[in-house]
Amino acid sequence: MFKPIPLNLPPTSLKLSQVKGKVYVFDVLRKKNLLVTPEEWVRQHWIHFLNKHKSYPLSLMRTEGGLILNDLQKRSDLLIYNNRGEKVLLAEFKAPSVKITSSTFEQISNYNTVHKIPLLLVSNGIEHYFCKVNFEDGSYEFISDLPIYIHQT
């Protein structure tokens, strides 16, 4: 049985339910109950955090976005678009027990060779890393926080 794991994020009220001894969380993006795994726990907290604290609209978030990388089907954990349909943030989540390592950054970097997104987020719910990518000169820099979403016209 899943026990809630304390995360290094502001508390949020997730809608949990239990069926046959298994715990489910209501995913506000996919509008359905998902089995709670430690990684899903982190993702759901981030979805609520980005919406409530950084003003990213739920309508512009997509989970489990498919991509082809080296002829293999992969899925990115969270993609966020702006109101013009441009991808602005790519997130990779791990379970709190999974240490963030260089292979985690390699994974999101590989995904981003396909997506070409300027903001990256890597988190296990305890440690969070944010990165700004400059595609013109191929550089990147770690930043201390994610920007608040600004509606663009």
DAMO-V958663 format. One record per residue. PSI is psi in radians with two decimals (none if undefined). OMEGA is omega as a letter, one per 30 degrees, with the letter a starting at -180 (999 if undefined). Layout:
<<PSI,OMEGA> <PSI,OMEGA>>
//
This chain:
<<2.40,a> <2.31,l> <2.28,l> <2.32,a> <2.17,l> <2.33,a> <2.85,l> <0.99,l> <2.72,l> <2.56,l> <2.58,l> <2.74,a> <1.75,l> <2.53,l> <1.84,a> <2.60,l> <2.86,a> <2.29,l> <2.14,l> <0.78,l> <0.03,l> <2.49,a> <2.35,l> <2.64,l> <2.43,l> <2.11,l> <1.98,a> <-0.32,l> <-0.81,a> <-0.11,l> <0.79,l> <2.83,l> <2.36,l> <2.50,l> <2.29,a> <2.07,l> <2.85,l> <-0.68,l> <-0.71,l> <-0.63,l> <-0.80,l> <-0.83,a> <-0.81,a> <-0.67,l> <-0.71,l> <-0.70,l> <-0.82,a> <-0.70,l> <-0.85,a> <-0.61,l> <-0.89,a> <-0.59,a> <-0.35,a> <0.05,l> <0.37,l> <2.13,a> <2.38,l> <-0.60,a> <-0.26,a> <0.13,l> <2.47,l> <2.31,l> <2.70,l> <0.72,l> <2.21,a> <2.60,l> <2.74,l> <2.18,a> <2.06,a> <0.80,l> <0.24,l> <2.45,l> <2.18,l> <2.89,l> <2.20,l> <2.55,a> <-0.76,l> <2.29,l> <2.42,l> <2.38,a> <2.83,l> <3.12,a> <-0.09,l> <0.05,l> <0.16,l> <2.42,l> <2.24,a> <-0.33,a> <2.35,l> <2.25,a> <2.48,l> <2.18,a> <2.54,l> <2.83,l> <2.64,l> <-0.48,a> <-0.17,a> <2.13,l> <2.40,l> <2.10,a> <-3.13,l> <-0.50,l> <-0.50,l> <-0.77,l> <-0.60,l> <-0.70,l> <-0.88,a> <-0.59,l> <-0.72,l> <-0.79,l> <-0.66,a> <-0.25,l> <-0.46,l> <-0.85,a> <-0.69,a> <1.10,a> <2.38,a> <-0.36,a> <2.31,l> <2.51,l> <2.24,l> <2.23,a> <2.55,l> <0.27,a> <-0.35,l> <-0.89,l> <2.41,a> <2.38,l> <2.41,a> <2.44,a> <2.42,l> <2.22,a> <2.33,l> <1.86,a> <-0.34,a> <-0.77,a> <0.08,l> <0.33,a> <2.96,l> <2.75,l> <2.48,l> <2.42,l> <2.74,a> <-0.37,a> <2.83,l> <2.54,l> <2.76,l> <2.49,l> <2.32,l> <2.16,l> <2.22,a> <2.52,l> <none,999>>
//
